[in-house]
């Protein structure tokens, strides 16, 4: 699934679109955990998912043919986000990975989230390594889980 924030219906500042993306990722993870609790009780296998969040410039618009036109986004930020999502496979559980660009874009709003540095990573198609962070929910006492 590809989701994007801060473009429609009108552009948002990077700190707000980054906040919305991080909040949506946490909510998705929470819903998945509740669903997995039900699946486990039924004896069904749990579902694992990885979520990547990155902030940057991109191109948005209609792509395709007249009879099959889709609104989408393309660009290096989109490709980087997809590569970031692949890092979650190393967790062995569902998780969220966030780029340093997103962390910086959040500014003071970053204090609303629980980020754990997971180090520098070289991603396919990138010349420079990127610092990545795991986004985790806070527990009921406001501490990192």
N, C-alpha and C positions, 0 to 999 in steps of 0.2 A: 504494500500500500504506500502510495506517495501522498503526503499531505504538505501543504505549505501555508505559511502565516504571513500576514502583513502586506498582502498584495490586493486582495479583493475584500470589500467593495472599493476601498481606497487604501493607498499605501499607509503603513504605520511606521513609527520610529523603530529602529532596530532593537532597542531595549524592550519594547512592548511585544513585538513579534517574537523575540527570543523567549520572553516570559511565557507567552501563550504556548509556544512549542514545547517548552520544558514542562509546563503544567499539564498539557494534553498527554505527553509521554508518560508522566507519572500516573495520570488517571487511566490510561490504557493498561499499564502494568498492574494497577490495582484491580481492574475488572478481570484481567487474565488470571490473577491469583485467586479471586473469588470463584471464577469458572473452574479453575483447576481443582479447587477444594471439592466442588461438586463432582467433577469427573473422577477424582480419586475415590470418593465414597462409592461410586458406581463401579469401580474396578476398571475404569477406562484410563488409557494413557494420558498423561498431562501434555499440554501444549506448551511449546517453547517458542519464544519470539525474541527478536533483537530489534531495538529501535535506535536509529541514528539521528542526531540533531546537529545541524550546522547552519551557520548564518553567513550570508554574503550576497553578492550581486548575482543576478541571473536574468535570463530572458523568459518572459511569460507571454503566452498568446495561443492562438489557434494553430494547430498542427495537423496536417492530414489532407484529405481530399474533400471536395464539396459534400459528398454523401457520407463521409466518415471523418468529420472534423472534431478534434478533441482540444479542450483548453489544457495546456500543460506548461511545464517549466523545463528549461534546459540550461546547461552551462556547467562550469567547473564546480560551483557550489553544490549542484545537484549530484554530480559524479562523486565528489568528496563525501557527501552525506551517505551515499550508497556504500562506499568503501568503509566508512566509519561503522556503519551498521554491521558489516561483516566481522568486525572485531568482537562483537558480542558472542560469536560462536565459541570463543575461548573461555567463556564464563561457565559453561555447563549448565546454565540456567537462564531464564529470561532476564534481560537487562537493557539498560539504556546507556549509550555512549554519546558524549557531547564534545564538540570541537572547542578548541581554545577561542576561536572567533566568537562562538556563542557566549562563552563565559565572559569575554571582554565586552560584548554587546550588551549583556545584562547590566553592566555597571553596578550600581548599588542594589539592584534587584537580585543580584546573585546571592545575597544573604538570606533570601527566601527559600533557598534550595540547599541540598546536601550533596556536594561534589567531592568525589574521591579521585585524586590524580592516579592515572594508570600508566603514565609515562609517555615518552616519545614513540611514535610509530611512523614507519615509512609505508605509505599507501601506494598501491599500484597507480601509475600515471602521475605521481607527484615526485618532484625533484628534491623537495625539502621534507624533513620529518615534521610531524604535527604532534603537539601535545594534546592528549585526549584525557577525558574525565568520565568517570562513571557517575551517573546521576542516580541517587538512591533516595527513597522516601525517608522522612523523619519518623521516629517512633512516636508514641502517644505522649511522651515527655519532652518532645522537641529535639531529641538527640538523633544522630544518624543511625540508621539501621545497618 
